[in-house]
Amino acid sequence: MATKRKPKALKEIFGMNVRLERTRQGLTQEELGHRLGRDQSYVSQIESGTITASLDVVDQFAVALGTDPVDLLDPKLGRGSAN
């Protein structure tokens, strides 16, 4: 019998998807931070799931990355293409 895997926290899913999209675009954390008007350490904390983003921040990241906010919250996005 298969064991159920605990779902990741939404902040971890968001961080993973931000990192995935950022690297797909060939951006550094510093470059993404510049687009957001924030520093590299903030982007790093978001990507690692250390801090929780508000919905406004999710939207800001989506605009900076040219993607849909829903895509950055999709738990399936990173699993299929990162592994």
C-alpha positions in Angstrom: 0.0 0.0 0.0 1.3 3.4 -1.0 1.9 6.0 1.7 0.3 9.4 1.4 2.8 12.2 0.9 2.2 15.3 2.9 1.5 18.2 0.6 4.0 21.1 0.6 3.1 24.3 2.1 1.8 26.9 -0.4 4.8 29.2 0.4 7.2 26.3 -0.6 5.2 25.7 -3.8 5.3 29.4 -4.7 9.0 29.6 -4.0 9.8 26.5 -6.1 7.8 27.8 -9.0 9.4 31.3 -8.8 12.8 29.7 -8.9 11.8 27.5 -11.8 10.4 30.3 -13.9 13.3 32.6 -13.0 15.9 30.1 -14.1 13.9 29.2 -17.2 14.2 32.9 -18.2 18.0 32.9 -17.3 17.6 35.5 -14.6 19.6 35.8 -11.4 18.0 36.4 -8.1 19.6 39.9 -8.2 18.0 40.6 -11.6 14.6 39.5 -10.5 15.0 41.5 -7.3 15.8 44.6 -9.4 12.6 44.1 -11.4 10.7 43.9 -8.2 12.4 46.8 -6.5 13.7 44.5 -3.8 17.1 43.0 -3.0 18.4 39.6 -3.8 18.0 38.3 -0.3 14.2 38.8 -0.4 14.0 36.8 -3.6 16.1 34.1 -1.9 13.9 34.0 1.1 10.8 33.7 -1.1 12.3 30.9 -3.2 13.4 28.9 -0.1 9.9 29.3 1.5 11.4 31.1 4.5 8.9 33.9 4.3 5.2 33.9 3.3 4.2 36.1 0.4 0.9 38.1 0.4 -1.3 37.9 -2.6 0.0 41.3 -3.7 3.5 39.9 -3.6 2.5 36.9 -5.7 1.0 39.3 -8.2 4.2 41.4 -8.2 6.3 38.3 -8.9 4.0 37.2 -11.7 4.2 40.6 -13.4 8.0 40.7 -13.0 8.3 37.2 -14.5 5.6 37.8 -17.2 3.5 34.9 -16.0 0.1 34.3 -14.5 -0.1 34.3 -10.6 -2.0 31.1 -10.7 0.9 29.4 -12.4 3.2 30.4 -9.6 0.9 28.7 -7.1 0.3 25.5 -9.1 1.7 22.5 -7.1 2.0 20.5 -10.3 4.2 23.0 -12.2 7.5 22.3 -10.7 7.1 18.5 -10.3 6.7 17.7 -14.0 9.5 19.8 -15.4 12.1 20.0 -12.6 12.4 16.3 -12.1 
